[in-house]
Amino acid sequence: MLLVLMILVFLSVALFWIWYFYRKDKGEKEPKKLIFFAFLASIGAVLAGSELIGFSDFIFENLIGTSVSQYIPSSGIGLTETPKSFSIILLFGLQLLIDAGIEEIVKFLALFLFLRDSRFFNEVTDGIFYGIVIGLGFAFIEDLSYLFMGGLGAGVRVMDILFHPATIGFVGYFWAKNKILGASFKPVIFALLGMTFLHALRNWLNFWPEAEWAGVLVFGITAFLYGELFILYSQAQKVSANIFCTKCGFKNRASNIFCTHCGNRLSK
Protein backbone atom coordinates (compact mmCIF):
# COMPACT_ATOMS: atom_id res chain seq x y z
CA MET A 1 0.00 0.00 0.00
CA LEU A 2 2.82 2.42 0.87
CA LEU A 3 4.55 1.59 -2.41
CA VAL A 4 1.41 2.43 -4.39
CA LEU A 5 1.09 5.68 -2.42
CA MET A 6 4.69 6.65 -3.25
CA ILE A 7 4.09 5.95 -6.95
CA LEU A 8 1.02 8.21 -6.86
CA VAL A 9 3.06 10.91 -5.08
CA PHE A 10 5.79 10.75 -7.73
CA LEU A 11 3.22 10.95 -10.54
CA SER A 12 1.32 13.80 -8.85
CA VAL A 13 4.49 15.87 -8.43
CA ALA A 14 5.43 15.31 -12.08
CA LEU A 15 1.94 16.31 -13.26
CA PHE A 16 1.96 19.37 -10.99
CA TRP A 17 5.12 20.72 -12.62
CA ILE A 18 3.73 20.06 -16.11
CA TRP A 19 0.59 21.98 -15.12
CA TYR A 20 2.67 24.79 -13.59
CA PHE A 21 4.73 25.45 -16.72
CA TYR A 22 1.67 24.96 -18.93
CA ARG A 23 -0.13 27.71 -17.02
CA LYS A 24 2.90 30.00 -17.24
CA ASP A 25 2.96 29.78 -21.03
CA LYS A 26 1.60 33.11 -22.29
CA GLY A 27 1.65 32.14 -25.95
CA GLU A 28 -0.29 29.56 -27.92
CA LYS A 29 -1.34 26.76 -25.59
CA GLU A 30 0.10 23.36 -26.39
CA PRO A 31 -2.35 20.54 -27.26
CA LYS A 32 -2.91 18.32 -24.25
CA LYS A 33 -2.69 15.22 -26.45
CA LEU A 34 0.76 16.28 -27.62
CA ILE A 35 1.87 16.82 -24.02
CA PHE A 36 0.66 13.33 -23.15
CA PHE A 37 2.61 11.77 -26.03
CA ALA A 38 5.71 13.77 -25.07
CA PHE A 39 5.46 12.26 -21.59
CA LEU A 40 5.22 8.80 -23.17
CA ALA A 41 8.22 9.56 -25.39
CA SER A 42 10.32 9.81 -22.25
CA ILE A 43 9.65 6.12 -21.60
CA GLY A 44 11.41 5.35 -24.88
CA ALA A 45 14.31 7.53 -23.75
CA VAL A 46 14.60 5.62 -20.47
CA LEU A 47 14.51 2.26 -22.25
CA ALA A 48 17.08 3.38 -24.83
CA GLY A 49 19.33 4.76 -22.11
CA SER A 50 19.10 1.55 -20.09
CA GLU A 51 19.97 -0.56 -23.12
CA LEU A 52 22.94 1.63 -24.03
CA ILE A 53 24.27 1.63 -20.46
CA GLY A 54 23.80 -2.14 -20.37
CA PHE A 55 25.69 -2.51 -23.65
CA SER A 56 28.49 -0.28 -22.32
CA ASP A 57 28.61 -2.47 -19.23
CA PHE A 58 28.98 -5.55 -21.45
CA ILE A 59 31.83 -3.97 -23.45
CA PHE A 60 33.58 -2.77 -20.30
CA GLU A 61 33.32 -6.18 -18.66
CA ASN A 62 34.79 -7.93 -21.70
CA LEU A 63 37.65 -5.44 -21.99
CA ILE A 64 38.87 -5.41 -18.39
CA GLY A 65 37.00 -8.33 -16.83
CA THR A 66 34.79 -6.40 -14.44
CA SER A 67 31.39 -4.68 -14.55
CA VAL A 68 31.23 -0.90 -14.92
CA SER A 69 28.03 -0.74 -12.85
CA GLN A 70 29.92 -1.34 -9.62
CA TYR A 71 31.93 1.83 -10.24
CA ILE A 72 28.92 4.06 -10.83
CA PRO A 73 26.89 5.05 -7.75
CA SER A 74 23.18 4.44 -8.12
CA SER A 75 22.14 8.03 -7.37
CA GLY A 76 22.71 7.76 -3.65
CA ILE A 77 21.24 4.29 -3.16
CA GLY A 78 23.54 1.61 -1.78
CA LEU A 79 26.79 3.52 -2.25
CA THR A 80 30.01 1.70 -1.51
CA GLU A 81 33.58 2.84 -0.97
CA THR A 82 35.45 4.23 -3.95
CA PRO A 83 37.25 1.33 -5.68
CA LYS A 84 40.96 1.57 -4.91
CA SER A 85 41.95 -0.01 -8.21
CA PHE A 86 40.64 2.93 -10.22
CA SER A 87 41.76 6.51 -10.17
CA ILE A 88 39.35 9.27 -9.25
CA ILE A 89 39.71 10.73 -12.74
CA LEU A 90 38.69 7.45 -14.37
CA LEU A 91 35.65 7.24 -12.11
CA PHE A 92 34.59 10.68 -13.28
CA GLY A 93 35.22 9.64 -16.88
CA LEU A 94 32.87 6.69 -16.48
CA GLN A 95 30.19 9.03 -15.18
CA LEU A 96 30.76 11.47 -18.03
CA LEU A 97 30.79 8.96 -20.88
CA ILE A 98 28.45 6.23 -19.70
CA ASP A 99 25.92 7.32 -17.09
CA ALA A 100 25.36 11.07 -17.49
CA GLY A 101 26.50 11.13 -21.12
CA ILE A 102 24.04 8.51 -22.32
CA GLU A 103 21.13 9.90 -20.28
CA GLU A 104 21.55 13.46 -21.58
CA ILE A 105 21.94 12.29 -25.18
CA VAL A 106 18.84 10.08 -25.18
CA LYS A 107 16.77 12.85 -23.58
CA PHE A 108 17.81 15.30 -26.28
CA LEU A 109 17.21 12.73 -29.03
CA ALA A 110 13.71 12.12 -27.64
CA LEU A 111 13.03 15.88 -27.69
CA PHE A 112 14.58 16.29 -31.16
CA LEU A 113 12.71 13.41 -32.79
CA PHE A 114 9.44 14.33 -31.10
CA LEU A 115 9.42 18.04 -31.98
CA ARG A 116 11.51 18.59 -35.10
CA ASP A 117 8.64 18.23 -37.62
CA SER A 118 5.78 19.29 -35.36
CA ARG A 119 3.70 22.22 -36.56
CA PHE A 120 3.18 23.15 -32.92
CA PHE A 121 6.90 23.81 -32.49
CA ASN A 122 6.63 27.54 -33.19
CA GLU A 123 7.84 29.31 -30.03
CA VAL A 124 11.10 29.34 -28.10
CA THR A 125 9.19 28.35 -24.98
CA ASP A 126 8.21 25.11 -26.72
CA GLY A 127 11.80 23.87 -26.62
CA ILE A 128 11.92 24.29 -22.84
CA PHE A 129 8.34 23.17 -22.15
CA TYR A 130 8.53 19.89 -24.04
CA GLY A 131 12.02 19.36 -22.64
CA ILE A 132 10.49 19.72 -19.17
CA VAL A 133 7.72 17.22 -20.02
CA ILE A 134 10.18 14.66 -21.38
CA GLY A 135 12.54 15.29 -18.45
CA LEU A 136 9.72 14.77 -15.94
CA GLY A 137 8.67 11.56 -17.63
CA PHE A 138 12.28 10.39 -17.62
CA ALA A 139 12.64 11.26 -13.93
CA PHE A 140 9.33 9.57 -13.06
CA ILE A 141 10.29 6.25 -14.70
CA GLU A 142 13.82 6.40 -13.30
CA ASP A 143 12.56 7.16 -9.79
CA LEU A 144 10.15 4.24 -10.00
CA SER A 145 13.06 1.92 -10.74
CA TYR A 146 14.95 3.28 -7.71
CA LEU A 147 11.80 2.89 -5.63
CA PHE A 148 11.53 -0.78 -6.53
CA MET A 149 15.28 -1.38 -6.06
CA GLY A 150 15.90 0.76 -2.99
CA GLY A 151 12.58 0.54 -1.19
CA LEU A 152 10.57 3.40 0.28
CA GLY A 153 13.78 5.16 1.29
CA ALA A 154 14.15 6.16 -2.35
CA GLY A 155 11.04 8.31 -1.91
CA VAL A 156 13.28 11.26 -1.05
CA ARG A 157 14.05 11.48 -4.78
CA VAL A 158 10.69 13.19 -5.25
CA MET A 159 12.47 16.32 -3.96
CA ASP A 160 14.86 16.06 -6.90
CA ILE A 161 12.37 15.47 -9.68
CA LEU A 162 13.22 18.69 -11.55
CA PHE A 163 16.85 17.69 -12.13
CA HIS A 164 16.28 15.93 -15.48
CA PRO A 165 13.82 18.59 -16.72
CA ALA A 166 16.37 21.30 -15.86
CA THR A 167 19.21 19.76 -17.88
CA ILE A 168 17.16 18.96 -21.00
CA GLY A 169 15.18 22.21 -20.68
CA PHE A 170 18.47 24.14 -20.86
CA VAL A 171 19.43 22.37 -24.08
CA GLY A 172 15.90 22.72 -25.45
CA TYR A 173 16.03 26.50 -25.05
CA PHE A 174 19.04 26.86 -27.34
CA TRP A 175 17.73 24.30 -29.81
CA ALA A 176 14.43 26.21 -30.06
CA LYS A 177 16.34 29.44 -30.75
CA ASN A 178 18.23 27.60 -33.50
CA LYS A 179 15.11 26.04 -35.00
CA ILE A 180 12.76 29.03 -34.76
CA LEU A 181 14.95 32.14 -34.77
CA GLY A 182 17.75 30.81 -36.94
CA ALA A 183 20.42 31.12 -34.23
CA SER A 184 23.63 29.12 -34.43
CA PHE A 185 23.55 25.42 -33.56
CA LYS A 186 26.84 25.67 -31.67
CA PRO A 187 25.20 26.80 -28.39
CA VAL A 188 23.07 23.64 -28.52
CA ILE A 189 26.21 21.49 -28.57
CA PHE A 190 27.85 23.51 -25.80
CA ALA A 191 24.66 23.36 -23.71
CA LEU A 192 24.47 19.58 -24.11
CA LEU A 193 28.13 19.18 -23.17
CA GLY A 194 27.75 21.55 -20.21
CA MET A 195 24.69 19.79 -18.83
CA THR A 196 26.38 16.41 -19.28
CA PHE A 197 29.41 17.67 -17.35
CA LEU A 198 27.29 19.00 -14.46
CA HIS A 199 25.24 15.81 -14.41
CA ALA A 200 28.39 13.68 -14.27
CA LEU A 201 29.96 15.91 -11.63
CA ARG A 202 26.90 15.72 -9.41
CA ASN A 203 26.77 11.93 -9.70
CA TRP A 204 30.53 11.66 -9.12
CA LEU A 205 30.26 13.68 -5.91
CA ASN A 206 27.91 11.01 -4.58
CA PHE A 207 30.98 8.83 -4.08
CA TRP A 208 31.53 10.89 -0.93
CA PRO A 209 28.05 10.87 0.68
CA GLU A 210 29.49 11.63 4.12
CA ALA A 211 31.79 14.45 3.03
CA GLU A 212 30.32 17.87 3.80
CA TRP A 213 32.14 19.56 0.92
CA ALA A 214 30.62 17.09 -1.55
CA GLY A 215 27.14 17.71 -0.16
CA VAL A 216 27.60 21.47 -0.49
CA LEU A 217 28.69 21.12 -4.12
CA VAL A 218 25.80 18.81 -4.94
CA PHE A 219 23.38 21.32 -3.41
CA GLY A 220 25.03 24.16 -5.34
CA ILE A 221 24.80 22.34 -8.68
CA THR A 222 21.18 21.42 -8.05
CA ALA A 223 20.24 24.96 -7.00
CA PHE A 224 21.94 26.37 -10.11
CA LEU A 225 20.10 24.00 -12.44
CA TYR A 226 16.74 24.67 -10.82
CA GLY A 227 17.34 28.41 -10.94
CA GLU A 228 18.36 28.46 -14.59
CA LEU A 229 15.26 26.46 -15.53
CA PHE A 230 12.93 29.18 -14.24
CA ILE A 231 15.12 32.02 -15.52
CA LEU A 232 15.41 30.59 -19.03
CA TYR A 233 11.68 29.90 -19.19
CA SER A 234 10.99 33.55 -18.38
CA GLN A 235 13.59 34.62 -20.94
CA ALA A 236 12.00 32.38 -23.57
CA GLN A 237 8.62 33.97 -22.90
CA LYS A 238 10.10 37.38 -23.69
CA VAL A 239 11.64 36.09 -26.92
CA SER A 240 8.35 34.39 -27.85
CA ALA A 241 6.25 37.51 -27.25
CA ASN A 242 4.68 39.43 -30.14
CA ILE A 243 6.83 42.14 -31.72
CA PHE A 244 5.76 45.06 -33.90
CA CYS A 245 7.14 45.94 -37.29
CA THR A 246 9.06 49.24 -37.20
CA LYS A 247 7.91 50.05 -40.74
CA CYS A 248 4.15 49.36 -40.76
CA GLY A 249 3.41 48.68 -37.09
CA PHE A 250 1.87 45.28 -37.77
CA LYS A 251 1.94 42.83 -34.83
CA ASN A 252 4.01 39.73 -35.61
CA ARG A 253 4.99 36.62 -33.70
CA ALA A 254 8.51 36.79 -32.33
CA SER A 255 9.36 33.66 -34.32
CA ASN A 256 8.91 35.62 -37.56
CA ILE A 257 12.03 36.94 -39.26
CA PHE A 258 10.09 39.17 -41.67
CA CYS A 259 6.85 41.09 -41.19
CA THR A 260 3.91 39.06 -42.52
CA HIS A 261 2.20 42.30 -43.61
CA CYS A 262 4.88 44.29 -45.45
CA GLY A 263 7.89 41.97 -45.62
CA ASN A 264 10.19 44.26 -43.64
CA ARG A 265 12.93 42.46 -41.65
CA LEU A 266 11.97 42.49 -37.99
CA SER A 267 14.29 43.78 -35.28
CA LYS A 268 14.89 41.13 -32.58
Summary of the structure (lengths in Angstrom):
residues: 268
radius of gyration: 20.4
end to end distance: 54.5
largest distance: 70.6
contacts: 854
relative contact order: 0.13
helix: 72%
strand: 3%
